[in-house]
Each structure stands twice: as structure tokens, then as C-alpha cells.
Amino acid sequence: MSTQNPYDSFLDGRPLETILTATHGVIASLLSTMPQDKWSAPPAPGKWSLAEIICHLADCEIAFGFRLRQTLAENGPTLEPFDQEKWAATYGGVPATTALDAFTALRKWNLRLIGSVMPAAADRPAFHPERGPLTFQTIVETMAGHDLNHLAQLRKIANPDPPA
């Protein structure tokens, strides 16, 4: 696993744009397979519910968007880490569909940016205090791996005991 991209092991060889573009549709499809009253139920004590994971994805889209823009606007910026558990403290009662709407809008905005600057911006440097030096490309790769990680969690919540 790359220390620069902690989600590198989730990448599956598909183009990053394909993964990033598909995520909101996969989430919408999973929501359609579950009764709405199950969306806010944690799968186990101390674990995030389906709605909370979608809220987290929306929050991360804000953070990733800022990091992408900071990397483009500054020379070698230091990217600010955040405590996801503290951010998650605000998720109570947020409907999954509201979080998905926010995620979808933010993702479209970030994809527009990524598409307008790549591949020329791929090697723009940044620094993450926990992961070290990285590039614009690494941030995009992290976004895709992060999506795949959480999509696997959402699938497990939606289908806890898939047929053998």
C-alpha cells in the first residue's frame, strides 16, 4: 500500500475518471435496493450507517476539492488533514438522499476541474503531513480508491449476506 495513497490497494485498474464518474450512480442503486428505514441503522456498534458513509463521502468531496484547488493554486502547498470522526459528529439525522445530492453536485464540480487541467497538472506537487510528498495525480488516485473502499462497505451493508 502506498503511504501517499492509503487507498491504493482498492484501485482495480479501471480509469480513474470511470470510477469517479460512476460512484454516485452506484450509491443511488444501492439505496434503491434497501428499505429507507434501514439507511440510518449502523451495521454494528461503532460503525457508520449507510447514510453516515454517504455524508462522509460528501464531506470528503469538499476536502478533496479544496486539496485539488490548493495544489493548482499554490507551489507545493501543505494539505491540512482532518479528523473524520469529529466531522462525522454532525451527521445525525441527515438523510442519505440529501448527502447523496451534495456528494453528486460536488463530484460533478470536481470532475469538471480535473478534466480541465489533466494531464498537464498531474505532477503538481503538494505535501500531506501524514503521507509526505504527493501530486495532483495522487490526490485523484486517492479519491478513486477512497470511493471504492466505501462502496465496498455500502454494498456489505446493503447485502449483508449475499447468496453463495
N, C-alpha and C positions, 0 to 999 in steps of 0.2 A: 504494500500500500504506500502510495506517495504521501510524504508528510506535507507536501504542498496542497494536495487534493485528498482529503481524508475519505472521499467517496469514490476514488479511482477504481476500486475493486467492483463497483456496481456498474461501471460503464460496460456496454455489451457489444461494442464495435459499430453500432449504428451511428450515422452522422449526428453530431450534437444538435443541430437545428431540428432534426427529425424528432429527437427525444424531447427537446424543449417545446416544440410546437404541439406535440401530442398530449402533454401532461394534463392540461385542463379537460380535454375530452375523455381521457381515461378516468379521471376523478368523477366527472359527470356520469359516466356509465356505471361506475361503482355505486354512486349514490342512488341510481335508478334501480339497482338490484336489492337494496336494503330498505326495510321499513323505516320511515322517518323517525320513529320513536327510538330507534337503535343508534342513530347518528351521534348522540351525545353520551352514550354509555361507554365508559372505559372498558377495554377488553380484559383488564386485570388491574388489581390495586397498584396505584402509582404509574400507570401507563396512560398515555393520551388517548382520548376518544378519536373517532374518525373526524368529527368536527374540529377538535383541537389540532389535529395534524394538519388539516386544511388551513386553519388560522395560522399555524406555524409556517406553512408554505407561503402564505400571503405576506407575513412579516419578513420572511427571508427574501422574498422577491424585492421588498423595499431595500433591505440591506445589500443584496447583490446589485441592485440597480445603482445604489449610491457608490458602491465599490467600483463598478464599471465606469461610471462617470468620473469619479475621482481619479482613476487610473488614466483616463483620457485627458483630463484637465490639468493634472499636476505631474511633475517629474519625480517618479519614484515615491509616491505617497505611502505613508504608513496607514494601513487599513485598520479600523477600530473593531476589535472583537466585541461580541455581546453575549450576555448570559441568557440563553434561550428559556431557561426556567423562569427567570424574572419577567421576561416578555410574556410568557405563557400565562402568568398570573392574571392577565386581563381577558383571557379567552372565555371565561364562564358566561354561558348564555348566548354566545354569538352563534347564530345559525350557520350550519355548514354551507348553505347556498349563498349567504352573504359573504362568507370567507372566500368561496369559490369565485364569486363575481369580482371581488377585489383582486384575487390572485390572477384571474384571467385578464383583467384590464392592465395590471402591472406587467404581466408577462408579455402581452402584446407590445406594450411600450418598450420593454427591454429588448425584445426581439427586433423591433424596428431599429433601435440603436445598434445592436450587434450586427445586423445585416448591413447597416450603412457604413460601418467602419472596418469590417473584416474583409480580407485578411490583413490589411495594412496595419491594423492596431494589435495584432496577435502578440507581438513581442514587447509591447509597452510594459515597463516594469512597475511593480508595487512591492510592498513589504507587509507581511502579516506577522504580528508579534509572536503568535503561537506556531506559525508554519514556515516562517522565513520568507526569502525572496520568491516572488511568483510573477506571473504575467497576466495580461488581459485574457489570453487564451486559457490559462489555468483557472481563472475565475469562471469562465464559461464552462469549462470541463467540470468544475466543482458544482455549478448549478445543475448540470445534467445528471451527475452522479447522485447528488442530493435528491433530485426528483425520483430517480429510480429506487433509491433507498426507501423513501417514504411511500412510493407507490406499492412496493412490496408489503409494507406494513398495512396500508389501506386494504390491499387485496386479502391479507390474512384476517383482518377484522371483518371484511365483507363476507368472506368464505372461510370461517374458522376450521371447518373440517371438510376439505374438498374430497370429492369421491376418489377412491383409489383406482 
